[in-house]
Amino acid sequence: MTEPVRVEVKTASPYPVVIGRGLLGDLVAEFDGARTVAIFHQPPLAETAEAVRAALAEKGIDAHRIEIPDAEDGKDLAVAGFCWDVLGRIGLTRSDAIMSLGGGAATDLTGFVAATWMRGVKVVHVPTTLLAMVDAAVGGKTGINTEAGKNLVVRSTNRERCSSISRRSRLCRTTRSLQAWPRSSRPDSSPTR
């Protein structure tokens, strides 16, 4: 196995991008100091999200898997509202963190939720597609759609509190598909219908 490549993105508030395989240890280290972590993931990535949650739990971090709809269905105000409700229920504070796992829609939604929760919390993206890597994860564009069009409600991420861990998409894919949102790994985090 080759060593991961670490690239420091030099902006006014620099942040790292780590590229490679077998990065679970590097990913867990990104959350040092956090008490609680919310892991937003798309349905096909439930197994990977659970592996991350378990690794964080082993380090004493209260980690929660929160399933969001796949593709553009996830970039919706109702989904963002569900995410904010879950963050409130799990007690996510400014010293905690949010993680995205998935394609461009997952990084867009998660970045938007992180940028708007408590005026911005740390976000770590684990993009699984090239678009997710260059768009929201490294590029910083986040947003949700409205009936008037795509990406009309946007917020730039707080780069002081952002990191990206990039993996090759085929390593993240699973064939297991779960029910659609709203869904969380904790019963107390799931809305009642």
Backbone as CSV, one residue per row, in Angstrom:
resi,resn,N_x,N_y,N_z,CA_x,CA_y,CA_z,C_x,C_y,C_z
1,MET,0.854,-1.180,0.000,0.000,0.000,0.000,0.895,1.237,0.000
2,THR,0.555,2.190,-0.845,1.319,3.423,-0.914,0.851,4.393,0.160
3,GLU,1.744,5.286,0.516,1.430,6.300,1.521,0.424,7.293,0.947
4,PRO,-0.477,7.806,1.775,-1.415,8.815,1.292,-0.687,10.104,0.931
5,VAL,-1.255,10.828,0.008,-0.720,12.127,-0.390,-1.482,13.187,0.384
6,ARG,-0.760,14.091,1.001,-1.386,15.170,1.772,-1.055,16.480,1.079
7,VAL,-2.105,17.206,0.694,-1.952,18.484,0.001,-2.538,19.570,0.888
8,GLU,-1.756,20.580,1.174,-2.250,21.714,1.958,-2.775,22.752,0.965
9,VAL,-4.063,23.035,1.042,-4.665,24.037,0.171,-4.366,25.394,0.800
10,LYS,-3.589,26.186,0.086,-3.104,27.457,0.633,-4.064,28.584,0.287
11,THR,-4.892,28.890,1.252,-5.827,30.008,1.148,-5.621,30.865,2.398
12,ALA,-6.450,31.860,2.580,-6.366,32.674,3.796,-6.488,31.794,5.038
13,SER,-7.274,30.732,4.944,-7.411,29.740,6.019,-7.083,28.375,5.434
14,PRO,-5.800,27.981,5.436,-5.392,26.722,4.794,-6.089,25.505,5.406
15,TYR,-6.259,24.476,4.581,-6.852,23.220,5.047,-6.232,22.068,4.267
16,PRO,-6.195,20.865,4.862,-5.570,19.728,4.188,-6.541,18.930,3.331
17,VAL,-5.999,18.325,2.281,-6.707,17.330,1.489,-5.811,16.097,1.509
18,VAL,-6.365,14.962,1.928,-5.616,13.715,2.001,-6.184,12.780,0.948
19,ILE,-5.299,12.220,0.112,-5.723,11.362,-0.995,-5.023,10.016,-0.843
20,GLY,-5.792,8.939,-0.892,-5.187,7.618,-0.807,-6.199,6.540,-0.509
21,ARG,-5.691,5.387,-0.135,-6.516,4.230,0.211,-6.282,3.874,1.674
22,GLY,-7.261,3.244,2.290,-7.098,2.813,3.670,-6.881,3.978,4.622
23,LEU,-7.712,5.001,4.499,-7.513,6.244,5.252,-8.338,6.339,6.535
24,LEU,-8.864,5.237,7.026,-9.723,5.317,8.202,-8.983,5.923,9.399
25,GLY,-7.741,5.561,9.607,-6.962,6.136,10.708,-6.775,7.630,10.553
26,ASP,-6.463,8.082,9.338,-6.325,9.523,9.073,-7.653,10.237,9.291
27,LEU,-8.737,9.591,8.880,-10.058,10.184,9.021,-10.420,10.357,10.494
28,VAL,-10.204,9.327,11.287,-10.513,9.399,12.715,-9.698,10.512,13.375
29,ALA,-8.443,10.674,12.990,-7.582,11.710,13.570,-8.110,13.118,13.290
30,GLU,-8.854,13.303,12.207,-9.417,14.616,11.879,-10.413,15.097,12.933
31,PHE,-10.918,14.173,13.754,-11.945,14.526,14.732,-11.403,14.628,16.160
32,ASP,-10.082,14.660,16.307,-9.506,14.829,17.638,-10.076,16.090,18.284
33,GLY,-10.491,15.965,19.521,-11.052,17.096,20.254,-12.562,17.199,20.172
34,ALA,-13.171,16.480,19.235,-14.639,16.512,19.120,-15.245,15.505,20.091
35,ARG,-16.346,15.866,20.691,-17.104,14.963,21.558,-18.133,14.197,20.747
36,THR,-18.742,14.904,19.774,-19.829,14.347,18.971,-19.531,14.579,17.494
37,VAL,-19.832,13.587,16.666,-19.666,13.703,15.218,-20.931,13.177,14.550
38,ALA,-21.453,13.939,13.607,-22.590,13.524,12.786,-22.065,13.107,11.419
39,ILE,-22.371,11.887,11.002,-21.901,11.355,9.717,-23.087,11.305,8.763
40,PHE,-23.139,12.240,7.811,-24.191,12.245,6.808,-23.739,11.364,5.652
41,HIS,-24.573,10.399,5.280,-24.185,9.478,4.210,-25.383,9.158,3.333
42,GLN,-25.082,8.798,2.100,-26.111,8.367,1.168,-26.372,6.870,1.364
43,PRO,-27.561,6.380,1.001,-27.951,4.990,1.297,-26.956,3.901,0.883
44,PRO,-26.355,3.951,-0.309,-25.453,2.856,-0.676,-24.173,2.792,0.166
45,LEU,-23.915,3.820,0.973,-22.669,3.881,1.740,-22.877,3.604,3.231
46,ALA,-23.966,2.936,3.566,-24.283,2.667,4.973,-23.202,1.834,5.654
47,GLU,-22.663,0.830,4.982,-21.623,-0.018,5.587,-20.367,0.785,5.882
48,THR,-19.964,1.624,4.942,-18.782,2.458,5.144,-19.020,3.447,6.277
49,ALA,-20.204,4.054,6.315,-20.540,4.991,7.389,-20.518,4.298,8.737
50,GLU,-20.986,3.064,8.799,-20.971,2.322,10.059,-19.543,2.006,10.486
51,ALA,-18.661,1.703,9.543,-17.249,1.449,9.881,-16.613,2.706,10.474
52,VAL,-16.928,3.865,9.894,-16.404,5.131,10.423,-16.988,5.387,11.809
53,ARG,-18.294,5.192,11.971,-18.930,5.410,13.269,-18.295,4.532,14.342
54,ALA,-18.071,3.259,14.028,-17.477,2.326,14.988,-16.050,2.738,15.346
55,ALA,-15.278,3.176,14.349,-13.900,3.614,14.615,-13.883,4.851,15.510
56,LEU,-14.803,5.775,15.274,-14.892,6.959,16.125,-15.337,6.585,17.535
57,ALA,-16.282,5.659,17.652,-16.755,5.212,18.962,-15.628,4.570,19.763
58,GLU,-14.750,3.821,19.083,-13.594,3.221,19.758,-12.685,4.280,20.372
59,LYS,-12.680,5.473,19.792,-11.867,6.590,20.313,-12.636,7.421,21.330
60,GLY,-13.838,6.971,21.709,-14.622,7.668,22.716,-15.466,8.811,22.184
61,ILE,-15.631,8.877,20.863,-16.430,9.936,20.246,-17.852,9.423,20.033
62,ASP,-18.835,10.221,20.421,-20.239,9.878,20.245,-20.614,10.174,18.788
63,ALA,-20.539,9.158,17.943,-20.759,9.334,16.508,-22.130,8.820,16.105
64,HIS,-22.783,9.540,15.188,-24.131,9.214,14.730,-24.155,9.140,13.211
65,ARG,-24.685,8.053,12.665,-24.902,7.933,11.219,-26.260,8.538,10.899
66,ILE,-26.290,9.406,9.916,-27.540,10.029,9.509,-27.672,9.854,7.998
67,GLU,-28.635,9.028,7.593,-28.825,8.740,6.180,-29.621,9.858,5.517
68,ILE,-29.118,10.297,4.373,-29.786,11.334,3.582,-30.137,10.741,2.215
69,PRO,-31.103,11.307,1.520,-31.468,10.772,0.204,-30.313,10.875,-0.792
70,ASP,-30.322,9.981,-1.735,-29.309,9.955,-2.781,-29.553,11.057,-3.805
71,ALA,-28.496,11.522,-4.401,-28.514,12.470,-5.517,-29.255,13.764,-5.166
72,GLU,-29.861,14.387,-6.158,-30.478,15.702,-5.970,-31.641,15.693,-4.979
73,ASP,-32.233,14.526,-4.716,-33.305,14.452,-3.724,-32.825,14.880,-2.340
74,GLY,-31.526,14.758,-2.089,-30.972,15.143,-0.795,-30.767,16.627,-0.624
75,LYS,-30.727,17.372,-1.706,-30.451,18.808,-1.638,-31.754,19.600,-1.557
76,ASP,-32.462,19.392,-0.464,-33.793,19.938,-0.304,-33.906,20.582,1.078
77,LEU,-34.696,21.653,1.179,-34.857,22.341,2.453,-35.407,21.414,3.534
78,ALA,-36.324,20.522,3.180,-36.872,19.585,4.167,-35.786,18.655,4.696
79,VAL,-34.868,18.221,3.835,-33.772,17.350,4.265,-32.815,18.143,5.155
80,ALA,-32.494,19.375,4.768,-31.637,20.216,5.608,-32.289,20.418,6.972
81,GLY,-33.595,20.660,7.000,-34.315,20.830,8.257,-34.240,19.584,9.116
82,PHE,-34.391,18.418,8.502,-34.249,17.153,9.224,-32.856,17.049,9.834
83,CYS,-31.840,17.408,9.045,-30.454,17.346,9.526,-30.248,18.270,10.723
84,TRP,-30.765,19.499,10.645,-30.636,20.434,11.767,-31.342,19.882,13.004
85,ASP,-32.514,19.283,12.823,-33.229,18.687,13.958,-32.396,17.598,14.624
86,VAL,-31.775,16.736,13.813,-30.947,15.665,14.368,-29.748,16.262,15.105
87,LEU,-29.112,17.277,14.545,-27.964,17.901,15.209,-28.371,18.446,16.575
88,GLY,-29.555,19.034,16.660,-30.044,19.523,17.939,-30.300,18.399,18.924
89,ARG,-30.874,17.307,18.446,-31.186,16.170,19.320,-29.937,15.489,19.867
90,ILE,-28.872,15.441,19.059,-27.642,14.780,19.530,-26.733,15.761,20.269
91,GLY,-27.124,17.029,20.324,-26.362,18.020,21.086,-25.067,18.455,20.434
92,LEU,-25.026,18.514,19.104,-23.803,18.907,18.402,-23.497,20.380,18.667
93,THR,-22.287,20.657,19.151,-21.874,22.014,19.494,-20.818,22.519,18.514
94,ARG,-20.368,23.749,18.719,-19.343,24.327,17.841,-18.006,23.620,17.944
95,SER,-17.765,22.898,19.026,-16.491,22.181,19.152,-16.579,20.766,18.585
96,ASP,-17.738,20.389,18.063,-17.927,19.073,17.467,-17.755,19.164,15.952
97,ALA,-18.139,18.125,15.221,-17.893,18.120,13.781,-18.962,17.338,13.030
98,ILE,-19.020,17.621,11.739,-19.928,16.948,10.808,-19.076,16.359,9.681
99,MET,-19.470,15.187,9.198,-18.756,14.536,8.105,-19.728,14.188,6.989
100,SER,-19.294,14.369,5.746,-20.081,13.901,4.607,-19.412,12.665,4.028
101,LEU,-20.227,11.738,3.568,-19.742,10.549,2.885,-20.655,10.333,1.693
102,GLY,-20.127,10.556,0.498,-20.947,10.363,-0.686,-20.532,11.250,-1.834
103,GLY,-21.441,11.384,-2.785,-21.186,12.155,-3.996,-21.434,13.640,-3.811
104,GLY,-21.530,14.344,-4.934,-21.652,15.796,-4.918,-22.852,16.324,-4.158
105,ALA,-23.978,15.645,-4.240,-25.158,16.111,-3.512,-24.952,15.978,-2.006
106,ALA,-24.275,14.910,-1.576,-24.003,14.728,-0.139,-23.044,15.798,0.371
107,THR,-22.007,16.109,-0.402,-21.064,17.140,0.048,-21.717,18.516,0.015
108,ASP,-22.565,18.773,-0.980,-23.289,20.053,-1.035,-24.167,20.245,0.197
109,LEU,-25.023,19.263,0.465,-25.948,19.360,1.592,-25.191,19.432,2.918
110,THR,-24.242,18.532,3.119,-23.517,18.488,4.384,-22.733,19.769,4.617
111,GLY,-22.077,20.280,3.576,-21.351,21.544,3.717,-22.277,22.689,4.065
112,PHE,-23.457,22.706,3.459,-24.441,23.748,3.741,-24.928,23.650,5.192
113,VAL,-25.252,22.440,5.623,-25.727,22.243,7.003,-24.631,22.640,7.992
114,ALA,-23.386,22.234,7.733,-22.274,22.575,8.636,-22.036,24.079,8.682
115,ALA,-22.130,24.746,7.538,-21.881,26.188,7.480,-22.972,26.990,8.170
116,THR,-24.167,26.418,8.265,-25.288,27.161,8.842,-25.617,26.733,10.273
117,TRP,-25.037,25.651,10.758,-25.299,25.209,12.128,-24.401,25.990,13.082
118,MET,-24.988,26.734,13.978,-24.262,27.508,14.991,-23.212,28.428,14.352
119,ARG,-23.558,29.021,13.220,-22.683,29.912,12.462,-21.436,29.213,11.913
120,GLY,-21.462,27.910,11.831,-20.383,27.166,11.199,-19.643,26.247,12.140
121,VAL,-19.649,24.958,11.825,-18.894,23.970,12.584,-17.940,23.260,11.626
122,LYS,-16.965,22.580,12.195,-15.989,21.849,11.389,-16.708,20.816,10.528
123,VAL,-16.296,20.747,9.269,-16.838,19.741,8.360,-15.674,18.998,7.716
124,VAL,-15.797,17.681,7.646,-14.814,16.829,6.975,-15.567,16.092,5.885
125,HIS,-15.109,16.261,4.652,-15.764,15.605,3.518,-15.002,14.350,3.123
126,VAL,-15.728,13.279,2.855,-15.165,12.063,2.273,-15.903,11.848,0.958
127,PRO,-15.437,12.537,-0.097,-16.127,12.471,-1.386,-15.874,11.143,-2.085
128,THR,-16.894,10.633,-2.755,-16.772,9.343,-3.438,-16.834,9.481,-4.960
129,THR,-16.955,10.699,-5.450,-16.955,10.929,-6.899,-16.029,12.107,-7.192
130,LEU,-15.597,12.195,-8.426,-14.738,13.306,-8.826,-15.453,14.641,-8.651
131,LEU,-16.724,14.704,-9.028,-17.476,15.944,-8.866,-17.524,16.365,-7.398
132,ALA,-17.771,15.415,-6.518,-17.815,15.733,-5.086,-16.468,16.253,-4.596
133,MET,-15.395,15.703,-5.140,-14.057,16.129,-4.725,-13.782,17.580,-5.103
134,VAL,-14.090,17.952,-6.336,-13.703,19.288,-6.813,-14.748,20.349,-6.542
135,ASP,-15.974,19.955,-6.335,-17.066,20.914,-6.180,-17.183,21.377,-4.730
136,ALA,-17.854,20.632,-3.906,-18.083,21.054,-2.523,-16.928,20.697,-1.603
137,ALA,-16.307,19.521,-1.774,-15.291,19.083,-0.823,-14.060,19.989,-0.844
138,VAL,-13.478,20.206,-2.002,-12.299,21.059,-2.098,-12.681,22.448,-2.584
139,GLY,-13.649,22.527,-3.468,-14.037,23.810,-4.041,-14.824,24.700,-3.105
140,GLY,-15.506,24.111,-2.128,-16.197,24.903,-1.122,-17.610,25.342,-1.463
141,LYS,-18.125,24.931,-2.625,-19.499,25.312,-2.973,-20.455,24.385,-2.245
142,THR,-21.388,24.965,-1.515,-22.399,24.167,-0.835,-23.750,24.773,-1.151
143,GLY,-24.803,23.989,-1.067,-26.107,24.576,-1.313,-27.207,23.556,-1.403
144,ILE,-28.425,24.094,-1.445,-29.607,23.255,-1.615,-30.454,23.841,-2.742
145,ASN,-31.360,23.030,-3.222,-32.218,23.422,-4.331,-33.553,23.972,-3.821
146,THR,-34.215,24.730,-4.657,-35.579,25.177,-4.382,-36.418,24.847,-5.604
147,GLU,-37.705,25.096,-5.518,-38.563,24.862,-6.684,-38.179,25.782,-7.837
148,ALA,-37.545,26.898,-7.546,-37.142,27.843,-8.589,-35.893,27.394,-9.338
149,GLY,-35.105,26.471,-8.764,-33.915,26.005,-9.457,-32.890,25.370,-8.532
150,LYS,-31.801,24.875,-9.159,-30.724,24.208,-8.438,-29.774,25.217,-7.797
151,ASN,-29.299,24.875,-6.605,-28.237,25.617,-5.924,-28.525,27.109,-5.779
152,LEU,-29.767,27.468,-5.528,-30.099,28.879,-5.351,-29.884,29.350,-3.914
153,VAL,-29.896,28.413,-2.955,-29.619,28.754,-1.559,-28.254,28.164,-1.246
154,VAL,-27.251,29.041,-1.110,-25.866,28.579,-0.970,-25.178,29.269,0.197
155,ARG,-24.112,28.646,0.623,-23.267,29.221,1.666,-21.867,28.669,1.449
156,SER,-20.870,29.529,1.448,-19.492,29.052,1.360,-19.106,28.447,2.693
157,THR,-18.327,27.379,2.646,-17.923,26.729,3.889,-16.900,27.577,4.616
158,ASN,-16.858,27.392,5.920,-15.891,28.070,6.765,-14.580,27.307,6.651
159,ARG,-13.672,27.780,5.843,-12.462,27.037,5.549,-11.522,26.864,6.741
160,GLU,-11.654,27.659,7.779,-10.828,27.448,8.961,-11.162,26.127,9.617
161,ARG,-12.345,25.611,9.382,-12.810,24.432,10.087,-13.151,23.301,9.116
162,CYS,-12.435,23.215,8.001,-12.788,22.226,6.984,-11.580,21.394,6.573
163,SER,-11.781,20.114,6.410,-10.774,19.213,5.879,-11.457,18.306,4.874
164,SER,-10.696,17.742,3.967,-11.254,16.780,3.021,-10.386,15.542,2.997
165,ILE,-11.009,14.398,3.039,-10.329,13.123,2.883,-10.885,12.532,1.596
166,SER,-10.060,12.378,0.593,-10.538,11.874,-0.688,-10.168,10.407,-0.845
167,ARG,-11.138,9.620,-1.292,-10.923,8.209,-1.565,-11.329,7.929,-2.998
168,ARG,-10.836,6.857,-3.516,-11.295,6.445,-4.839,-12.708,5.913,-4.710
169,SER,-13.590,6.358,-5.582,-15.012,6.065,-5.414,-15.318,4.572,-5.372
170,ARG,-14.624,3.747,-6.118,-14.967,2.326,-6.130,-14.706,1.660,-4.786
171,LEU,-13.843,2.247,-3.956,-13.581,1.675,-2.645,-14.699,1.964,-1.661
172,CYS,-15.493,2.981,-1.927,-16.554,3.370,-1.004,-17.885,2.729,-1.347
173,ARG,-18.071,2.317,-2.545,-19.371,1.820,-2.986,-19.704,0.488,-2.332
174,THR,-20.944,0.326,-1.979,-21.453,-0.962,-1.521,-22.703,-1.260,-2.331
175,THR,-23.137,-2.473,-2.282,-24.345,-2.824,-3.020,-25.560,-2.826,-2.111
176,ARG,-25.372,-2.603,-0.827,-26.468,-2.619,0.130,-27.235,-1.310,0.072
177,SER,-28.517,-1.386,-0.107,-29.354,-0.195,-0.161,-30.351,-0.236,0.983
178,LEU,-30.522,0.884,1.658,-31.424,0.967,2.793,-32.613,1.848,2.473
179,GLN,-33.529,1.946,3.438,-34.708,2.781,3.266,-34.305,4.244,3.096
180,ALA,-35.197,4.992,2.515,-34.937,6.415,2.308,-35.025,7.173,3.625
181,TRP,-34.576,8.397,3.620,-34.592,9.247,4.801,-36.019,9.444,5.261
182,PRO,-36.354,9.958,6.417,-35.393,10.308,7.449,-34.953,9.077,8.218
183,ARG,-33.678,8.989,8.456,-33.123,7.820,9.116,-31.865,8.225,9.868
184,SER,-31.670,7.671,11.016,-30.503,7.928,11.829,-30.155,6.641,12.543
185,SER,-28.900,6.505,12.954,-28.484,5.294,13.647,-28.965,5.262,15.087
186,ARG,-29.460,6.365,15.590,-29.941,6.437,16.966,-31.446,6.602,16.981
187,PRO,-32.185,5.792,17.757,-33.646,5.954,17.802,-34.061,7.343,18.229
188,ASP,-33.305,7.962,19.142,-33.692,9.282,19.611,-33.420,10.370,18.578
189,SER,-32.710,10.019,17.480,-32.402,10.980,16.436,-33.338,10.882,15.241
190,SER,-34.255,9.922,15.262,-35.165,9.741,14.133,-36.470,10.482,14.401
191,PRO,-36.948,11.249,13.431,-38.206,11.946,13.642,-39.376,10.980,13.676
192,THR,-40.408,11.343,14.365,-41.599,10.498,14.382,-42.524,10.957,13.282
193,ARG,-43.241,10.024,12.734,-44.172,10.370,11.647,-45.571,10.194,12.112
